[in-house]
Amino acid sequence: MKKPIQREHILQGRVFRFTNHAIALTSDKYQFFSFDRSGQSGRFTHAREAERGVRRSTPDTLLEVVGMESIWWEAKDKGNEPTEEQYQMLNKLRQLRRFAGWGDCVMDYAMFLELCGVPLVENWKYQATVLDGHVDTLIARAEEKRDGFAKRPRATKSAPRYTAGKRFSARAKKAGIMI
């Protein structure tokens, strides 16, 4: 069985990077949190997590900005949507007057932050687009590594055919000089 690629984790990492570079506030005015339940390592793993308050369907990220409501966001792999439980949790957070949304790319997150009224730097759209490219590249590299594709050949510069001109080499050879 092939090892799964954690696409949502890759997206979460780039969302974190976007948050650090695109929010037009000093770092003491906001705090970014990321959540994820652990994988099932034993028969009762999730039951033990539930006892500690770890909840199923909790959105993946939380952004706290001074003077604003909490901003919850669920990261999904391209083409996927939240599960019914996740939709219910997002609706519950909205009922609590919190911002809650989901998306499958950094641009979705960026537009959600703009909609929520978070001050962003002037080139935030460009940054989100570049980071979406990073997500796609990191996923493609992980797939190549997992599936064992041959490494792409590197372009090499060919060695020059002659290190010196033909006449120069011929004259040096006659004189007994090795070039």
C-alpha atoms as a printed R data frame, in Angstrom:
    type eleno elety resid chain resno       x      y       z
1   ATOM     1    CA   MET     A     1   0.000  0.000   0.000
2   ATOM     2    CA   LYS     A     2   1.316  3.406  -0.994
3   ATOM     3    CA   LYS     A     3   1.947  5.972   1.700
4   ATOM     4    CA   PRO     A     4  -0.738  8.694   1.511
5   ATOM     5    CA   ILE     A     5   0.295 12.245   0.702
6   ATOM     6    CA   GLN     A     6  -0.937 14.742   3.271
7   ATOM     7    CA   ARG     A     7  -2.209 17.310   0.753
8   ATOM     8    CA   GLU     A     8  -4.234 19.249   3.309
9   ATOM     9    CA   HIS     A     9  -1.166 19.538   5.557
10  ATOM    10    CA   ILE     A    10   0.835 20.966   2.657
11  ATOM    11    CA   LEU     A    11  -1.939 23.501   2.033
12  ATOM    12    CA   GLN     A    12  -2.081 24.363   5.748
13  ATOM    13    CA   GLY     A    13   1.650 25.085   5.749
14  ATOM    14    CA   ARG     A    14   1.320 27.532   2.863
15  ATOM    15    CA   VAL     A    15  -1.737 29.165   4.475
16  ATOM    16    CA   PHE     A    16   0.425 29.729   7.561
17  ATOM    17    CA   ARG     A    17   3.146 31.267   5.400
18  ATOM    18    CA   PHE     A    18   0.564 33.511   3.691
19  ATOM    19    CA   THR     A    19  -0.704 34.658   7.091
20  ATOM    20    CA   ASN     A    20   2.808 35.603   8.210
21  ATOM    21    CA   HIS     A    21   3.591 37.594   5.073
22  ATOM    22    CA   ALA     A    22   0.297 39.081   3.887
23  ATOM    23    CA   ILE     A    23  -1.413 40.404   7.005
24  ATOM    24    CA   ALA     A    24  -0.755 44.120   7.272
25  ATOM    25    CA   LEU     A    25  -0.400 44.064  11.064
26  ATOM    26    CA   THR     A    26   2.517 43.527  13.386
27  ATOM    27    CA   SER     A    27   2.853 39.983  14.670
28  ATOM    28    CA   ASP     A    28   1.736 40.981  18.173
29  ATOM    29    CA   LYS     A    29  -1.715 41.939  16.782
30  ATOM    30    CA   TYR     A    30  -2.672 38.476  15.508
31  ATOM    31    CA   GLN     A    31  -2.053 34.804  16.225
32  ATOM    32    CA   PHE     A    32  -2.426 31.839  13.847
33  ATOM    33    CA   PHE     A    33  -3.272 28.355  15.162
34  ATOM    34    CA   SER     A    34  -3.424 25.055  13.309
35  ATOM    35    CA   PHE     A    35  -5.276 21.963  14.503
36  ATOM    36    CA   ASP     A    36  -5.235 18.355  13.439
37  ATOM    37    CA   ARG     A    37  -6.301 15.151  15.103
38  ATOM    38    CA   SER     A    38  -3.602 12.531  15.173
39  ATOM    39    CA   GLY     A    39  -3.827  9.432  13.037
40  ATOM    40    CA   GLN     A    40  -5.233  6.329  14.637
41  ATOM    41    CA   SER     A    41  -2.232  4.708  16.331
42  ATOM    42    CA   GLY     A    42  -4.210  2.348  18.505
43  ATOM    43    CA   ARG     A    43  -7.660  1.019  19.130
44  ATOM    44    CA   PHE     A    44  -8.689  3.824  21.506
45  ATOM    45    CA   THR     A    45  -6.599  6.760  20.240
46  ATOM    46    CA   HIS     A    46  -9.530  8.960  19.257
47  ATOM    47    CA   ALA     A    47 -11.433  8.070  22.440
48  ATOM    48    CA   ARG     A    48  -8.465  9.278  24.533
49  ATOM    49    CA   GLU     A    49  -8.297 12.464  22.458
50  ATOM    50    CA   ALA     A    50 -12.017 13.064  23.015
51  ATOM    51    CA   GLU     A    51 -11.425 12.817  26.781
52  ATOM    52    CA   ARG     A    52  -8.909 15.677  26.447
53  ATOM    53    CA   GLY     A    53 -11.388 17.793  24.461
54  ATOM    54    CA   VAL     A    54 -10.049 17.087  20.962
55  ATOM    55    CA   ARG     A    55 -13.147 17.324  18.786
56  ATOM    56    CA   ARG     A    56 -13.956 15.735  15.457
57  ATOM    57    CA   SER     A    57 -14.717 18.106  12.604
58  ATOM    58    CA   THR     A    58 -12.933 21.077  14.184
59  ATOM    59    CA   PRO     A    59 -11.712 23.373  11.370
60  ATOM    60    CA   ASP     A    60  -7.993 23.124  10.606
61  ATOM    61    CA   THR     A    61  -6.976 26.709  11.314
62  ATOM    62    CA   LEU     A    62  -7.875 29.561  13.622
63  ATOM    63    CA   LEU     A    63  -6.791 33.164  13.218
64  ATOM    64    CA   GLU     A    64  -7.202 35.512  16.161
65  ATOM    65    CA   VAL     A    65  -6.876 39.209  15.330
66  ATOM    66    CA   VAL     A    66  -7.030 41.931  17.981
67  ATOM    67    CA   GLY     A    67 -10.466 43.565  17.916
68  ATOM    68    CA   MET     A    68 -12.063 40.956  15.625
69  ATOM    69    CA   GLU     A    69 -14.057 37.776  15.977
70  ATOM    70    CA   SER     A    70 -12.263 34.425  15.641
71  ATOM    71    CA   ILE     A    71 -11.673 33.288  12.062
72  ATOM    72    CA   TRP     A    72 -11.956 29.508  11.548
73  ATOM    73    CA   TRP     A    73 -11.047 27.898   8.225
74  ATOM    74    CA   GLU     A    74 -11.139 24.290   6.992
75  ATOM    75    CA   ALA     A    75  -8.490 23.270   4.429
76  ATOM    76    CA   LYS     A    76  -9.567 20.714   1.822
77  ATOM    77    CA   ASP     A    77  -7.745 18.922  -0.976
78  ATOM    78    CA   LYS     A    78  -8.562 20.179  -4.490
79  ATOM    79    CA   GLY     A    79 -11.965 18.963  -5.608
80  ATOM    80    CA   ASN     A    80 -13.064 17.862  -2.116
81  ATOM    81    CA   GLU     A    81 -15.672 19.415   0.134
82  ATOM    82    CA   PRO     A    82 -16.117 19.261   3.886
83  ATOM    83    CA   THR     A    83 -17.957 16.278   5.335
84  ATOM    84    CA   GLU     A    84 -21.466 16.691   6.727
85  ATOM    85    CA   GLU     A    85 -20.029 16.849  10.275
86  ATOM    86    CA   GLN     A    86 -17.592 19.557   9.207
87  ATOM    87    CA   TYR     A    87 -20.404 21.582   7.606
88  ATOM    88    CA   GLN     A    88 -22.369 21.278  10.850
89  ATOM    89    CA   MET     A    89 -19.362 22.499  12.866
90  ATOM    90    CA   LEU     A    90 -18.839 25.474  10.518
91  ATOM    91    CA   ASN     A    91 -22.537 26.379  10.882
92  ATOM    92    CA   LYS     A    92 -22.312 26.033  14.673
93  ATOM    93    CA   LEU     A    93 -19.344 28.426  14.714
94  ATOM    94    CA   ARG     A    94 -21.292 30.905  12.556
95  ATOM    95    CA   GLN     A    95 -24.204 30.698  15.007
96  ATOM    96    CA   LEU     A    96 -21.719 31.650  17.719
97  ATOM    97    CA   ARG     A    97 -20.970 34.784  15.644
98  ATOM    98    CA   ARG     A    98 -17.563 33.555  14.493
99  ATOM    99    CA   PHE     A    99 -16.205 33.720  10.959
100 ATOM   100    CA   ALA     A   100 -16.061 30.172   9.568
101 ATOM   101    CA   GLY     A   101 -15.289 28.989   6.052
102 ATOM   102    CA   TRP     A   102 -13.438 26.450   3.974
103 ATOM   103    CA   GLY     A   103 -11.458 26.260   0.764
104 ATOM   104    CA   ASP     A   104  -9.023 24.210  -1.289
105 ATOM   105    CA   CYS     A   105  -6.315 26.768  -2.069
106 ATOM   106    CA   VAL     A   106  -4.422 29.672  -0.545
107 ATOM   107    CA   MET     A   107  -6.376 32.130  -2.719
108 ATOM   108    CA   ASP     A   108  -9.636 30.905  -1.123
109 ATOM   109    CA   TYR     A   109  -8.156 31.587   2.315
110 ATOM   110    CA   ALA     A   110  -6.892 35.011   1.236
111 ATOM   111    CA   MET     A   111 -10.264 36.054  -0.164
112 ATOM   112    CA   PHE     A   112 -11.969 34.771   3.006
113 ATOM   113    CA   LEU     A   113  -9.642 36.925   5.139
114 ATOM   114    CA   GLU     A   114 -10.420 39.950   2.973
115 ATOM   115    CA   LEU     A   115 -14.150 39.229   3.326
116 ATOM   116    CA   CYS     A   116 -13.730 39.035   7.113
117 ATOM   117    CA   GLY     A   117 -12.082 42.478   7.101
118 ATOM   118    CA   VAL     A   118  -8.539 41.446   7.970
119 ATOM   119    CA   PRO     A   119  -6.115 44.144   6.725
120 ATOM   120    CA   LEU     A   120  -3.882 42.650   4.030
121 ATOM   121    CA   VAL     A   121  -0.802 43.985   2.257
122 ATOM   122    CA   GLU     A   122  -1.155 45.463  -1.205
123 ATOM   123    CA   ASN     A   123   0.177 42.448  -3.148
124 ATOM   124    CA   TRP     A   124  -1.771 39.764  -1.248
125 ATOM   125    CA   LYS     A   125  -3.329 38.338  -4.440
126 ATOM   126    CA   TYR     A   126   0.102 37.826  -5.988
127 ATOM   127    CA   GLN     A   127   1.393 36.164  -2.804
128 ATOM   128    CA   ALA     A   128  -1.606 33.816  -2.681
129 ATOM   129    CA   THR     A   129  -1.121 32.854  -6.337
130 ATOM   130    CA   VAL     A   130   2.577 32.101  -5.816
131 ATOM   131    CA   LEU     A   131   1.859 30.004  -2.715
132 ATOM   132    CA   ASP     A   132  -0.800 28.037  -4.621
133 ATOM   133    CA   GLY     A   133   1.953 27.196  -7.104
134 ATOM   134    CA   HIS     A   134   4.110 26.044  -4.179
135 ATOM   135    CA   VAL     A   135   1.312 23.757  -2.980
136 ATOM   136    CA   ASP     A   136   0.969 22.150  -6.420
137 ATOM   137    CA   THR     A   137   4.738 21.725  -6.735
138 ATOM   138    CA   LEU     A   138   5.145 20.183  -3.271
139 ATOM   139    CA   ILE     A   139   2.311 17.727  -3.932
140 ATOM   140    CA   ALA     A   140   3.795 16.763  -7.319
141 ATOM   141    CA   ARG     A   141   7.224 16.195  -5.738
142 ATOM   142    CA   ALA     A   142   5.693 14.073  -2.987
143 ATOM   143    CA   GLU     A   143   3.880 11.981  -5.607
144 ATOM   144    CA   GLU     A   144   7.106 11.527  -7.601
145 ATOM   145    CA   LYS     A   145   8.973 10.473  -4.483
146 ATOM   146    CA   ARG     A   146   6.229  8.079  -3.391
147 ATOM   147    CA   ASP     A   147   5.629  6.528  -6.822
148 ATOM   148    CA   GLY     A   148   9.326  6.140  -7.611
149 ATOM   149    CA   PHE     A   149   9.428  8.136 -10.822
150 ATOM   150    CA   ALA     A   150  12.892  8.491 -12.266
151 ATOM   151    CA   LYS     A   151  14.517 11.746 -11.394
152 ATOM   152    CA   ARG     A   152  14.392 14.305 -14.133
153 ATOM   153    CA   PRO     A   153  17.696 14.434 -16.000
154 ATOM   154    CA   ARG     A   154  19.714 17.503 -15.238
155 ATOM   155    CA   ALA     A   155  21.036 19.548 -18.093
156 ATOM   156    CA   THR     A   156  24.809 19.321 -18.131
157 ATOM   157    CA   LYS     A   157  27.190 21.545 -19.973
158 ATOM   158    CA   SER     A   158  29.207 19.551 -22.460
159 ATOM   159    CA   ALA     A   159  32.982 19.647 -22.187
160 ATOM   160    CA   PRO     A   160  34.668 21.692 -24.922
161 ATOM   161    CA   ARG     A   161  36.013 19.630 -27.798
162 ATOM   162    CA   TYR     A   162  39.310 21.468 -27.859
163 ATOM   163    CA   THR     A   163  40.942 23.285 -25.004
164 ATOM   164    CA   ALA     A   164  43.163 25.182 -27.386
165 ATOM   165    CA   GLY     A   165  43.040 25.928 -31.100
166 ATOM   166    CA   LYS     A   166  44.111 23.196 -33.563
167 ATOM   167    CA   ARG     A   167  47.111 25.099 -34.895
168 ATOM   168    CA   PHE     A   168  48.272 25.960 -31.396
169 ATOM   169    CA   SER     A   169  47.922 22.322 -30.302
170 ATOM   170    CA   ALA     A   170  49.787 21.054 -33.402
171 ATOM   171    CA   ARG     A   171  52.676 23.459 -32.857
172 ATOM   172    CA   ALA     A   172  52.856 22.553 -29.181
173 ATOM   173    CA   LYS     A   173  52.914 18.824 -30.069
174 ATOM   174    CA   LYS     A   174  55.822 19.352 -32.487
175 ATOM   175    CA   ALA     A   175  57.695 21.192 -29.769
176 ATOM   176    CA   GLY     A   176  57.021 18.285 -27.363
177 ATOM   177    CA   ILE     A   177  54.738 20.258 -25.067
178 ATOM   178    CA   MET     A   178  51.662 18.519 -23.628
179 ATOM   179    CA   ILE     A   179  48.591 20.695 -23.351
